[in-house]
Amino acid sequence: MVKAIRVHEYGTPEVMKWEDVEIGEPKSGEIKVKIKAIGVNFLDIYMRKGLVHEFTPPLPYTPGDVEKFSWFLLFSQILELVMRF
């Protein structure tokens, strides 16, 4: 179990809640990475306010998903290179 800020409804910063989150074990082809800190940018603020639905994940969600997606792409590329050898 890890801690994460979760958004369950759109609104002001008060809608963000510090919660326990179960992340489970990695599936085949995945790895688990420990991230100690993550940035939040203006897209995260607009998503929390409900202003950019085309980029907002389904509720509840954890802000900072843009950065997580970048990490996923990076590690996917690394795994692809490792699997070649």
N, C-alpha and C positions, 0 to 999 in steps of 0.2 A: 504494500500500500504506500502511495506517495501523496504528497500535498500538492494541490493545484488551485489556482483561481478559476472558478467556473462562473459562467453567465447563463442563467436560467430564463431570463426575460430581457427585453431591450429596455434601455433607459440610462439613467445617470450612473456615476461610478458606484453608487450604493447597491446596484444589482449584482456586483461582483462579490462572490463568496469564496472564502478560503476553506477548502474541503479535502477530505481523504478521497483518493481516486484509485481504483484498481486498474492496473495496466496489463496484467497477465504476462504470460511467457511469450517469447517471440515464436512466430510460426516458421515453417520451412522457408529458407531464403531471407529471413529477417535477423537483425541483431538488436540487442537492447543497449541503449546508450544512456548514460547518466548525464543529465544536463543540470548544472547548478544554478544557472541564471539564463534568462531569455529576455530579449528586448521587446518592447511594445511600441508600435509606430502609429501614425495617424489613421491608417487603414483599420487597425484594431479598435480605435476609438469610434470611427464611423460604423464599424460592424456592431459594437456594443450598443450604439444608439439606434441601430436598425436602419441606417441610411443607405447601405450598399448590399441589398439582398442577394445580388448575383455573386458576391464573394463570401457571404456569411454562411458558415456551416449550420446544420440543424441545431436547435437548442436542445439540451445545454451544450455549450462548447467552452474550450479553454482559449483565451486570447493568446496570441503569439503563434498561431498556426502557420502564418506565412513563413516564419523562420523554421518551423518544424518541417514544412514541405521542402525547403531548401536542403535541410540536413538529410531528409529521406532521399532526395535526388543524388546528393553527394555520395551517400553510403551505397545506394544502388549501383552507381558507377564504379565505386571501389570494389564491391562484391563481383561485379561483372568482370573486372580486370583480374581479380584473384582467381575466379573460376576458370579463366583461360589457361592458367599455368598449372 
